[in-house]
Amino acid sequence: MERPRGLRTCLYDETQLELVLAEMAQRLATRLDRADPVAVVGILRRGAPLADRLVAALQRHYGVPPPMRLDLRIKRYEDDLTLLHPETRLDENEAQRSLDLKDYTVVVVDDVLYTGNSMLRAVAWLAQKQPRQIIVVTLADRCVNRLPIHADVVGVRLQVAPSDVVECNVPPYEPTFRIELLKLERAGG
């Protein structure tokens, strides 16, 4: 997919984000009960590799045993925030349909918390699986949720103009790990 055109400004580079991720892992580790099994759920696309990075940090620095890892495909917006579907879509596969998360602590990870539509859809679906608790984690929170959802662990909080786009560049989808602010190029201007 071609990247949307406009003026990009790097807000956080890879070195800064590694520190942010380490802080997120520390905050998440304090919320986990070692007696409970843990499932880490990445929201595709960029939430999945972020979930992998968090799991690696939890295991390396806090001795957290390998959790169950799965990903959810949820889509409402294109990367430039163009509305794709009027309803937030969750594409459930057969293995996910029969998934048993009873008594698990579920950690759901996404790159940007914007309006809350995607995260609320993920949390509602996961809640039907009867976990002990759900912990919401996001790398960037735009602080403009329109729905009753919040992140329990936030990497960075960004208050930017509604017309601006927060782009989390996460390998393998982009070559470098960074957060950029995109001021979209307007047609005719």
C-alpha positions, -999 to +999 in steps of 0.1 A: +000+000+000+013+034-009+019+057+021-004+087+024+012+119+013+020+148+036+045+163+060+059+137+084+076+146+116+094+120+137+081+122+173+099+091+187+128+073+170+138+036+176+161+043+205+134+063+223+108+037+216+129+009+230+130+028+263+092+034+261+087-003+254+109-013+284+088+010+306+056-005+293+069-040+300+078-030+336+043-016+342+027-046+326+048-070+347+036-054+379+000-061+368+004-098+361-003-124+387+022-151+383-004-177+393-026-170+364-020-182+329-014-153+305-025-148+269-012-119+248-033-108+219-020-085+192-044-066+171-033-070+135-014-054+119+010-034+140-003-046+174+010-081+167+047-073+164+043-049+193+029-078+213+059-099+203+083-072+215+065-069+248+065-106+254+102-107+247+108-079+272+086-096+298+105-129+295+140-113+293+137-088+322+109-102+344+110-140+340+074-142+328+068-177+313+059-179+276+023-168+273-003-180+249+001-157+218-026-150+193-037-122+170-070-107+161-078-092+127-099-061+134-105-035+108-124-003+106-099+023+093-072+023+067-038+034+078-046+070+068-078+068+089-101+065+059-132+047+071-133+013+055-163-003+073-192+015+091-190-013+117-157-024+133-150-058+118-134-087+137-125-116+115-127-147+137-111-180+125-122-215+135-095-219+162-104-186+177-141-195+178-134-224+201-107-206+222-110-211+259-095-182+280-113-190+312-091-179+342-065-163+319-052-128+322-055-115+287-033-087+275-045-070+243-020-049+224-025-023+197-003+005+182-026+035+185-057+040+207-077+066+188-115+066+190-116+033+208-137+014+182-112-013+175-101-019+211-137-020+223-145-046+197-115-067+208-123-064+245-160-073+239-150-104+219-124-114+245-148-109+274-170-136+259-142-160+265-145-154+302-109-144+312-101-135+348-090-100+336-083-081+304-054-056+304-054-031+275-020-020+262-012+006+235+020+022+223+003+056+216-029+070+230-043+100+212-065+109+242-097+114+222-116+082+229-152+084+219-162+052+236-158+040+272-125+023+267-090+032+281-056+017+281-042+003+313-006+005+300+003+034+276+036+040+260+031+077+250+001+100+252-002+123+222-026+153+219-026+162+183-050+180+159-079+157+148-069+161+112-033+148+119-024+111+117-002+093+142+017+066+124+034+039+143+060+023+121+067-012+134+089-038+117+082-060+098+056-036+082+081-007+081+119-007+081+124+012+113+105+014+147+093+049+151+063+071+157+056+099+131+031+127+130+016+130+095+000+163+084-020+151+054-016+168+020-049+182+011-063+180-024-057+211-044-034+225-018 
